[in-house]
Amino acid sequence: MDYIKIAKENFMNTYSQNDICIDKADGVTLYDTNGKSYIDMVAGIAVNALGYNNEKIKERVMEVLSSGYFHVSNLYYNKWAPLAAERINKVAKSKKVFFANSGAEANEAALKMARKYGSSTNRSKVIAFNHSFHGRTYGALTLTGQQKYQSGFYPVLSDIVYADYNDIESVKNLLDGSICAIFAEPIQGEGGIIPAEEGFLKELRRICDENDILLIFDCVQCGLGRSGKMFAFEHYGVTPDIMTLAKALGCGIPFSATVAFDKAKDILHPGEHASTFGGNALASALSLVLFDELENGLLEDVEKKGEYLKKGLKKIKNKYDDKCSGVRGMGLMLGLDLKIKPSDVIRRCMQKGLLVCSAGYSVLRFVPPLVISYSDIDKALLILDEVFSEL
Ligand SMILES: *Cc1c(COP(=O)(O)O)cnc(C)c1O
């Protein structure tokens, strides 16, 4: 069966997909339908934190399956979503959770909460950042401060304004008494793996406190252990009023959460927001597996493995500094900034059995499963070295 041909004939033309079709997966290795293997430094775009063919995930799926249902709607309760919400609130020291299915949806809910919060004082403006990424639905797309994503789809939402990331003056310049929220990624992901600078998030927190503005952190990519801490903002000693989670949350099943801390815990009331699939049993049950693993030693591992990978990338950067300009990021969310086109490197890596993806215009992104071994990191670095030596 030529799945790729069928896809090309039947999919809308929205992706530049690589011509490999995944057949099987195990650990951090993917196998295509020709039997070729790949070390996976993409992890379904920072989703598959526990890798593939994970026994605990398989057991949990069977456990949920044995109850005979995945979904009952939010007209009733199921046995798993309450536990998932309780777990998130315990881990994040947050107060309330709303479940949906994707990062964009989690951000839409946060944006609606921001507008609702501001409505009593007639404040509707939201500050977002240039080079951010928050998703593709209209609200999330408007929050995304990158022309290339919005171009062709105007008009986007009104009253969303953009400051420069890591430039607190540019934020202060936008304060005009009509701001209800500031939306930021603690580490910008799609924009090019750009961590917040020391002090920047603290200043945002101070500005929000002084002006009764909600601070909203999009932790869809950098949350859930990816940065080496459970949530990337913990590196900075700052807590938001709302955070959004998705990507790794459902262990590969669509799942997202809009998480409210004290100030934002009572903004929404019955009827004001909803999601048919939000908090379905399967996704909720799988999120508990992720938290079990993260709290059982995986999180400490991420910090160490991240340092190891970062050191390896820095070596490559120094060896090929005509082609590389820097290494950025935290934990297992790392970027190698290139002076050449990422697509050439990505294609050659793929041919040699390594999957990597890009971020921004010039960055090679490394977001492997958090369970990756040191020896697989070594293998990946060896392939990368080989590719650069041939370019
Ligand atoms: C991937 C991503 C999103 C969008 O998530 P979807 O599930 O694709 O809607 C939002 N914010 C950040 C930071 C992301 O990395």
The ligand as an SDF file (V2000), in Angstrom:
LIG
                    3D

 15 15  0  0  0  0  0  0  0  0999 V2000
    2.4280   23.6150   19.7730 C   0  0  0  0  0  0  0  0  0  0  0  0
    2.1400   24.8510   20.5350 C   0  0  0  0  0  0  0  0  0  0  0  0
    0.8430   25.3990   20.5940 C   0  0  0  0  0  0  0  0  0  0  0  0
   -0.2960   24.8630   19.7670 C   0  0  0  0  0  0  0  0  0  0  0  0
   -0.6840   23.5950   20.1260 O   0  0  0  0  0  0  0  0  0  0  0  0
   -1.6980   22.7780   19.1800 P   0  0  0  0  0  0  0  0  0  0  0  0
   -1.9480   21.5330   19.9600 O   0  0  0  0  0  0  0  0  0  0  0  0
   -1.0090   22.5460   17.8760 O   0  0  0  0  0  0  0  0  0  0  0  0
   -2.9090   23.6080   19.0300 O   0  0  0  0  0  0  0  0  0  0  0  0
    0.6360   26.4920   21.3940 C   0  0  0  0  0  0  0  0  0  0  0  0
    1.6360   27.0410   22.1100 N   0  0  0  0  0  0  0  0  0  0  0  0
    2.8850   26.5480   22.0720 C   0  0  0  0  0  0  0  0  0  0  0  0
    3.9500   27.1930   22.8950 C   0  0  0  0  0  0  0  0  0  0  0  0
    3.1790   25.4480   21.2780 C   0  0  0  0  0  0  0  0  0  0  0  0
    4.4310   24.9870   21.2230 O   0  0  0  0  0  0  0  0  0  0  0  0
  1  2  1  0
  2  3  1  0
  2 14  2  0
  3  4  1  0
  3 10  2  0
  4  5  1  0
  5  6  1  0
  6  7  2  0
  6  8  1  0
  6  9  1  0
 10 11  1  0
 11 12  2  0
 12 13  1  0
 12 14  1  0
 14 15  1  0
M  END
$$$$
